[in-house]
């Protein structure tokens, strides 16, 4: 049974594989520590490997230094669900939220969100596909020095790594098609 499942998943996997990341792809950069997003935007624009946009609605990809609950909240704020989904979720939770004075509602309202170190490490950069919130690429480059020259140099290294990945990905995809 496992072999059948494995065989089917390998046969179907190419159907769900995302297309290659092209140089015309639009990317929105979320705010990063020490203004690193500005240096990264500058280097991406210089290299011409992605189109940096200032309107998140135009972006197909998001560059961020954190994933997890905080990132998910930011995505919900930037890309709110359609009104039909909101209406459905409100009606589904309406019975529970009707009595806001209940002890359960009080505990829920006062509970602090769980803090987690998952998804945030200084020096990590994630490229996330907006359509399905999939991390398609990431790299780690420690940034201990926040001087302008060093931030610019680090941004250049991140862009160089991204370009190398994009080139390798394009070669691999063209080899698969032949």
KEFI-949978 format. One record per residue: x, y, z of N, C-alpha, C in turn. Coordinates in steps of 0.1 Angstrom, whole numbers, padded with zeros to 4 digits, always signed. Each point is the difference from the previous one (the first is absolute). Layout:
# residues N
XYZXYZXYZ
...
***
This chain:
# residues 178
+0008-0012+0000-0008+0012+0000+0009+0013+0000
+0011-0001+0008+0008+0012+0000+0007+0002-0014
+0003-0010-0006+0006+0001-0014-0009+0006-0010
-0013-0004+0002-0010+0006-0009-0002+0015+0002
+0000+0003+0013-0002+0015+0004+0013+0007-0005
+0011-0005+0002+0013+0007-0004+0000+0001-0016
-0004-0010-0007+0000+0000-0014-0010+0011-0005
-0012+0000+0006-0010+0010-0004+0005+0014+0003
+0006+0002+0012+0004+0014+0003+0011+0004-0009
+0009-0009-0004+0011+0004-0009-0006+0004-0014
-0010-0008-0004-0006+0003-0013-0008+0013+0000
-0006+0004+0011-0008+0012+0000+0008+0012+0004
+0011-0002+0006+0008+0011+0005+0003+0011-0010
+0004-0004-0013+0003+0010-0010-0012+0009-0003
-0012-0005+0002-0012+0008-0003-0001+0011+0010
+0005-0002+0012-0002+0011+0010+0013+0008+0002
+0010-0003-0007+0013+0008+0001-0002+0014-0006
+0005+0009+0007-0001+0014-0004+0009+0003-0012
-0004+0009-0008+0008+0004-0011+0013+0007+0004
+0009+0002-0009+0013+0006+0004-0002+0014+0004
+0008+0005+0009+0000+0014+0004+0008+0007-0011
-0007+0009-0006+0005+0008-0011+0005+0014+0004
+0009+0006-0008+0005+0013+0004-0011+0011+0000
-0011-0003-0007-0011+0010+0000-0009-0002+0012
+0002-0010+0008-0009-0002+0012+0001+0012+0009
-0012+0004+0005-0001+0011+0009+0001-0004+0015
+0008+0007+0007+0003-0003+0014-0003+0012+0009
-0006-0003+0012-0002+0011+0010+0008-0004+0012
+0008+0010+0005+0008-0003+0012-0006+0005+0012
-0002-0009+0010-0005+0004+0013+0012+0007+0008
-0004+0009+0009+0010+0007+0008+0009-0010+0008
+0013+0003-0001+0010-0009+0007+0008+0008+0010
+0007-0007+0009+0008+0006+0010+0011+0009-0006
+0003+0011+0006+0010+0009-0004-0001+0006-0014
-0013-0001-0005-0002+0006-0014+0006-0009-0011
+0002-0012+0003+0006-0009-0010-0008-0002-0012
-0013+0002+0001-0009-0001-0012+0003+0010-0010
+0005+0012+0004+0003+0011-0009+0013-0003-0008
+0010-0006+0007+0012-0004-0007-0003-0012-0010
-0009-0009+0005-0003-0011-0009-0008+0005-0012
-0009+0009+0002-0007+0006-0012+0009+0006-0010
+0010+0008+0006+0010+0006-0009+0008-0010-0008
+0004-0010+0007+0009-0010-0007-0009-0008-0010
-0012-0004+0003-0009-0007-0009-0002+0008-0013
-0003+0013+0002-0002+0009-0011+0012+0001-0009
+0012+0002+0007+0013+0001-0007+0002-0012-0009
-0002-0012+0006+0003-0013-0007-0011-0003-0010
-0012+0006+0001-0010-0003-0009-0006-0014+0000
+0002-0007+0011-0005-0014+0000-0014-0001+0004
-0006+0009+0007-0014+0001+0003-0005+0014-0001
-0012+0002-0002-0006+0014+0000-0005+0003+0014
+0005+0010+0007-0004+0003+0013-0012+0010-0001
-0011-0003+0007-0012+0008-0001-0002+0006+0014
-0006+0012+0001-0004+0006+0012-0014-0002+0004
-0008-0006-0009-0014-0003+0003-0001-0016+0002
-0003-0004+0012-0001-0015+0002-0010-0007-0008
-0010+0007-0005-0010-0006-0008+0005-0004-0014
+0011+0006-0005+0006-0004-0012+0010-0011+0000
+0004-0004+0012+0010-0010+0002-0004-0014-0001
+0008-0008-0007-0002-0014+0000+0008-0008+0011
+0010+0007+0005+0009-0005+0010+0002+0010+0011
+0004-0005+0012+0003+0009+0011+0013-0004+0005
+0009+0010+0003+0013-0003+0007-0002+0004+0014
+0004-0008+0009-0002+0002+0014+0011-0006+0008
+0002+0004+0012+0010-0006+0009-0006-0009+0011
-0013-0001-0001-0007-0008+0010-0012-0007-0006
-0003-0013+0004-0012-0007-0004-0006-0005+0013
-0012-0004+0000-0007-0005+0012-0012+0009+0003
-0005+0000+0012-0012+0007+0004+0001+0015-0004
+0011+0007+0003+0001+0014-0003-0001+0003-0015
+0006-0009-0008+0000+0002-0014-0014-0003-0005
-0007-0010+0005-0014-0003-0004-0009+0011+0003
+0002+0007+0012-0008+0011+0003+0002+0012-0010
+0012+0002-0004+0004+0010-0009-0007-0003-0014
+0001-0012-0004-0006-0004-0013-0015+0002+0001
-0007-0003+0011-0014+0002+0001-0004+0015-0001
+0009+0008+0006-0002+0015+0000+0002+0005-0015
+0011-0004-0006+0003+0004-0014-0010-0005-0010
-0004-0013+0002-0009-0006-0010-0012-0006+0007
-0009+0009+0004-0012-0005+0008-0008-0010-0009
-0006-0010+0007-0009-0010-0007-0012+0007-0006
-0005-0005-0011-0012+0006-0006-0012+0001+0010
-0009+0009-0003-0011+0002+0010-0008-0012+0002
-0002-0009-0009-0008-0012+0001+0006-0009+0011
+0014-0001+0000+0006-0009+0010-0001+0006+0014
+0001+0014+0001-0001+0006+0013-0014-0002+0006
-0010+0001-0009-0014-0001+0004-0003-0015+0005
+0006-0009-0007-0001-0014+0004+0006-0003+0014
+0012+0005+0001+0008-0002+0013-0007+0007+0012
-0007+0012-0003-0007+0007+0011-0012-0008+0004
-0007-0006-0010-0012-0007+0003+0003-0013+0007
+0012-0006-0003+0004-0013+0006+0004+0002+0015
+0006+0012+0002+0004+0003+0014-0010+0008+0008
-0011+0004-0007-0010+0008+0007-0005-0005+0013
-0003-0013+0000-0006-0006+0012+0010+0000+0011
+0013-0002-0002+0009+0001+0010+0003+0014+0005
-0001+0009-0009+0004+0014+0004-0012+0008+0005
-0012-0006+0000-0012+0007+0004+0001+0005+0014
+0005-0008+0009+0001+0003+0014+0014+0004+0004
+0003+0013-0002+0014+0004+0002+0003+0001+0015
-0010-0001+0009+0003+0001+0014+0002-0014+0006
+0000-0010-0008+0002-0014+0005+0015-0001+0004
+0002-0009+0010+0014-0002+0004+0010-0005-0011
-0006-0008-0009+0009-0004-0012+0004+0011-0008
-0010+0010-0003+0003+0011-0008+0010+0009+0007
-0001+0002+0013+0010+0008+0008+0014-0006-0001
+0001-0013+0002+0013-0006+0000+0006+0001-0014
-0008-0002-0010+0005+0001-0014+0005+0014-0003
-0008+0010+0004+0003+0014-0003+0013+0004+0008
+0002-0005+0012+0012+0004+0007+0012-0008-0002
-0001-0012-0006+0011-0008-0003+0010+0007-0009
+0012-0001+0003+0011+0006-0008+0003-0009-0011
+0003+0005-0012+0004-0009-0011+0013-0007+0004
+0001-0013-0004+0012-0007+0003+0012+0006-0007
+0010+0001+0007+0012+0005-0006+0009-0012-0005
+0005+0001-0012+0008-0011-0005+0012+0005-0008
+0011-0007+0001+0012+0004-0007-0001-0005-0014
-0010-0009-0003-0001-0005-0014-0002+0011-0010
+0007-0001-0010-0002+0009-0012+0008+0013+0001
+0007+0003+0010+0007+0013+0001+0014-0002+0005
+0010+0002-0008+0014-0001+0004+0007+0011-0007
+0008+0007+0007+0007+0012-0006+0009-0006-0011
-0002+0006-0012+0008-0004-0011-0006-0009-0010
-0012-0005+0003-0007-0009-0008-0010+0008-0009
+0000-0004-0013-0009+0007-0010-0008-0011-0007
-0013+0002+0000-0009-0009-0007-0007+0006-0012
-0001-0007-0011-0008+0004-0011-0012-0008+0000
-0012+0006+0002-0012-0007+0001-0010+0003-0012
-0005-0011-0005-0010+0002-0011-0013+0005+0006
-0005+0011-0004-0012+0006+0005-0012-0008-0001
-0002-0007-0012-0012-0008-0003-0003-0010+0010
+0010-0007+0005-0002-0011+0010+0009+0000+0012
+0007+0011+0002+0008+0002+0012+0011-0011+0001
+0005-0005-0011+0010-0010+0000+0014+0007+0000
+0009-0004+0009+0014+0005-0001+0007-0007-0012
+0003+0008-0010+0007-0006-0012+0015+0000+0001
+0005+0009+0008+0015+0002+0001+0003+0006+0014
+0011-0003+0005+0005+0007+0012+0015-0001+0001
+0005+0009+0008+0015+0000+0002+0002+0006+0014
+0012-0004+0005+0004+0006+0013+0014+0006-0002
+0000+0013+0004+0013+0007+0000+0000+0009+0012
+0008-0004+0010+0000+0008+0013+0004+0014-0002
-0008+0009+0006+0002+0014-0001+0003+0006+0014
+0012-0001+0004+0003+0005+0013+0004+0015+0000
+0005+0005-0011+0004+0013-0002-0011+0008-0007
-0005+0010+0006-0011+0008-0006+0004+0013-0006
+0013+0001-0003+0005+0012-0007-0005+0000-0014
-0003+0011-0006-0005+0001-0014+0008-0008-0010
+0013+0001+0000+0008-0007-0009-0002-0015+0001
-0001-0005+0012-0001-0014+0002-0014-0005-0003
-0010+0008+0002-0014-0004-0004-0001-0001-0015
+0006+0010-0007+0000-0001-0014+0008-0012-0006
+0011-0003+0007+0008-0012-0004-0008-0013+0002
-0007+0000+0012-0008-0012+0003-0012-0001-0010
-0006+0011-0004-0011+0000-0010+0005-0005-0013
+0012+0004-0004+0006-0005-0012+0003-0015+0000
+0004-0005+0011+0002-0015+0002-0013-0007-0001
-0011+0005+0006-0013-0007-0001-0005+0000-0014
+0002+0011-0007-0005+0001-0014+0008-0009-0009
+0013-0001+0002+0009-0009-0007-0005-0015+0002
-0003-0004+0012-0005-0013+0003-0014-0003-0007
-0008+0010+0001-0013-0001-0007+0001-0002-0015
+0009+0008-0006+0002-0001-0014+0006-0014-0004
+0009-0005+0008+0006-0013-0002-0011-0011+0000
-0009+0001+0010-0011-0009+0002-0009+0000-0012
-0003+0013-0005-0009+0001-0011+0006-0006-0013
+0013+0002-0002+0007-0005-0011+0000-0015+0000
+0003-0006+0012+0000-0015+0001-0014-0006-0002
-0010+0007+0005-0014-0004-0001-0004+0000-0015
+0004+0010-0007-0004+0001-0014+0007-0011-0008
+0013-0003+0003+0007-0011-0007-0006-0013+0003
-0004-0002+0012-0006-0013+0004-0014-0002-0007
-0008+0010+0000-0012+0000-0007+0001-0003-0015
+0010+0007-0006+0002-0002-0015+0005-0014-0002
+0008-0006+0008+0005-0014-0001-0012-0010+0002
-0009+0003+0009-0012-0008+0002-0009-0001-0012
-0001+0012-0007-0009+0001-0012+0006-0007-0012
+0013-0002+0000+0006-0007-0012-0001-0015+0000
***
